[in-house]
Amino acid sequence: MNLRTTLVALTLLSFSTLQAQQPGSTNAWKDFDFLVGEWTWVGGGHPGQGKGVSTFAAEMDGTVLVRKTHLDYPATKERAAFAHDDLLYLYRDPQDNSLRAIFFDNEDHVIRYAVTVAPGGNSIEFLSDAAPGGTRCRMTYARAGADSVTEKFEIAPPGKPNDFTTYVEFVAKRVRK
């Protein structure tokens, strides 16, 4: 009887551990908890200074984490005002269970990323696939407080896939979890 009870307990424990790691579970995006919610952004760089809003939320029964962003850049002497909108989908690749993301924006960019959570969970790096003859991108979110984060977006030129320079930097404050 003890052996049967032990086997049932081990089976249930294994199943609950597996469930906690599956995309549809509540723990699937625990490393991203510091990003979940609605945010206001200020900052800029090459395109100028801007401000906007974004949301991070689990969707499709928790199988993906989605970031939606809208940024406004006011007019300057050199250019007209413009808006930037983008979508970022984070998911676990079913081939190897790695974290991946794909980015789309209203400027017709599509960027595929490998995603790495830093030890301790205080930052997350999105590193685009290196393409021969093309640029490479790196986007890093870092926890800056209980309800604030920074985002740095960097670009490496063609032929120099690790020679990153900052394109934009933003500071965000969470307005709603």
C-alpha positions as CSV (number, residue, x, y, z in Angstrom):
1,M,0.0,0.0,0.0
2,N,2.8,2.4,0.8
3,L,4.5,1.8,-2.6
4,R,1.2,2.5,-4.4
5,T,0.6,5.7,-2.4
6,T,4.2,6.9,-3.1
7,L,3.8,6.2,-6.8
8,V,0.6,8.2,-6.9
9,A,2.1,11.1,-5.0
10,L,5.2,11.1,-7.3
11,T,3.0,11.1,-10.4
12,L,0.9,14.0,-9.1
13,L,4.0,16.0,-8.1
14,S,5.5,15.4,-11.6
15,F,2.3,16.5,-13.3
16,S,1.9,19.6,-11.2
17,T,5.5,20.6,-11.8
18,L,5.0,20.1,-15.6
19,Q,1.8,22.2,-15.4
20,A,3.5,25.1,-13.7
21,Q,5.9,25.3,-16.6
22,Q,3.4,25.1,-19.5
23,P,2.5,28.2,-21.4
24,G,-1.2,28.1,-20.4
25,S,-0.4,28.0,-16.7
26,T,-0.3,30.9,-14.3
27,N,3.5,30.5,-13.8
28,A,4.4,30.4,-17.5
29,W,5.3,34.1,-17.6
30,K,6.4,34.6,-14.0
31,D,9.8,36.0,-15.1
32,F,7.9,38.7,-16.9
33,D,5.7,39.7,-14.0
34,F,7.6,43.0,-13.6
35,L,6.5,43.9,-17.2
36,V,2.8,43.0,-17.0
37,G,0.3,45.8,-16.9
38,E,-0.2,49.2,-18.5
39,W,2.7,51.7,-18.8
40,T,3.5,55.3,-19.7
41,W,6.8,55.9,-21.5
42,V,9.1,58.9,-22.0
43,G,12.4,59.0,-23.7
44,G,13.9,58.9,-27.1
45,G,17.0,58.9,-29.2
46,H,17.6,59.0,-33.0
47,P,14.0,59.7,-33.9
48,G,13.7,62.4,-31.3
49,Q,12.0,62.6,-27.9
50,G,8.7,60.9,-27.5
51,K,6.1,59.6,-25.1
52,G,3.4,57.0,-25.2
53,V,1.7,54.0,-23.6
54,S,2.0,50.3,-23.8
55,T,0.5,47.2,-22.3
56,F,1.9,43.7,-21.5
57,A,-0.6,41.0,-21.1
58,A,-0.9,37.2,-21.4
59,E,-3.3,36.3,-24.2
60,M,-4.6,33.1,-25.9
61,D,-5.1,31.2,-22.6
62,G,-1.6,32.3,-21.5
63,T,0.2,30.8,-24.4
64,V,1.6,34.2,-25.5
65,L,2.6,37.4,-23.8
66,V,1.7,40.4,-25.9
67,R,3.1,44.0,-25.8
68,K,1.2,46.7,-27.6
69,T,2.9,50.1,-27.9
70,H,1.9,53.5,-29.1
71,L,4.5,56.4,-29.1
72,D,4.0,60.0,-30.2
73,Y,6.9,62.1,-31.5
74,P,6.2,65.8,-31.7
75,A,7.2,67.9,-34.7
76,T,10.7,69.4,-34.8
77,K,12.4,71.8,-37.2
78,E,13.7,68.9,-39.1
79,R,10.5,66.7,-39.4
80,A,6.8,66.5,-38.9
81,A,5.1,64.9,-35.9
82,F,4.7,61.1,-36.2
83,A,3.4,58.1,-34.3
84,H,5.0,54.7,-33.8
85,D,2.8,51.6,-33.1
86,D,4.1,48.1,-32.6
87,L,3.2,44.6,-31.5
88,L,5.5,42.1,-29.8
89,Y,4.5,38.5,-29.3
90,L,6.5,36.4,-26.8
91,Y,6.1,32.6,-26.9
92,R,7.8,29.3,-26.2
93,D,9.1,27.7,-29.4
94,P,7.5,24.3,-29.5
95,Q,10.6,22.8,-31.2
96,D,13.0,23.4,-28.2
97,N,10.9,25.2,-25.5
98,S,13.2,28.3,-25.9
99,L,11.8,31.8,-25.4
100,R,11.2,33.6,-28.6
101,A,9.5,36.9,-29.7
102,I,8.4,38.4,-33.0
103,F,8.0,42.2,-33.4
104,F,5.9,44.1,-36.0
105,D,5.5,47.8,-36.4
106,N,3.8,50.4,-38.5
107,E,7.1,51.2,-40.3
108,D,7.0,47.7,-41.9
109,H,9.7,46.2,-39.6
110,V,9.5,42.5,-38.6
111,I,12.1,41.4,-36.1
112,R,12.6,37.9,-34.6
113,Y,14.2,37.6,-31.2
114,A,15.7,35.0,-28.9
115,V,14.7,36.0,-25.4
116,T,16.9,35.6,-22.3
117,V,16.0,36.3,-18.7
118,A,19.0,37.4,-16.6
119,P,19.8,35.5,-13.5
120,G,17.8,37.1,-10.7
121,G,15.1,38.2,-13.1
122,N,15.9,41.9,-13.0
123,S,16.3,42.2,-16.8
124,I,15.2,40.6,-20.0
125,E,17.2,40.7,-23.3
126,F,15.7,40.4,-26.7
127,L,18.4,39.6,-29.3
128,S,17.5,39.5,-32.9
129,D,18.7,36.7,-35.2
130,A,22.0,37.7,-36.9
131,A,21.4,38.0,-40.6
132,P,24.2,38.2,-43.1
133,G,24.4,41.7,-44.6
134,G,21.6,43.0,-42.4
135,T,21.3,44.9,-39.1
136,R,21.0,43.2,-35.8
137,C,18.8,44.5,-32.9
138,R,19.0,44.1,-29.1
139,M,16.2,45.3,-26.8
140,T,16.7,45.2,-23.0
141,Y,14.2,45.7,-20.3
142,A,15.6,46.4,-16.8
143,R,13.6,46.6,-13.6
144,A,14.1,50.1,-12.2
145,G,11.7,49.9,-9.2
146,A,8.5,48.3,-8.1
147,D,6.5,50.0,-10.9
148,S,9.2,51.3,-13.2
149,V,11.4,49.9,-16.0
150,T,13.9,51.1,-18.5
151,E,14.0,50.0,-22.1
152,K,17.1,50.3,-24.3
153,F,16.9,49.5,-28.1
154,E,20.2,49.1,-29.8
155,I,21.2,48.4,-33.4
156,A,24.4,46.8,-34.8
157,P,25.3,47.6,-38.4
158,P,25.6,45.1,-41.3
159,G,28.7,43.0,-41.0
160,K,29.2,43.9,-37.3
161,P,26.6,41.9,-35.5
162,N,28.0,42.7,-32.0
163,D,28.8,46.4,-32.5
164,F,25.6,47.8,-30.9
165,T,24.9,51.5,-30.5
166,T,21.8,52.9,-28.7
167,Y,19.0,53.9,-31.0
168,V,16.4,54.8,-28.3
169,E,16.1,54.6,-24.5
170,F,12.9,55.0,-22.5
171,V,11.8,55.0,-18.9
172,A,8.3,53.6,-18.1
173,K,6.0,53.9,-15.1
174,R,3.3,51.3,-14.5
175,V,-0.1,52.9,-14.2
176,R,-2.1,49.7,-13.8
177,K,-1.2,46.1,-13.2
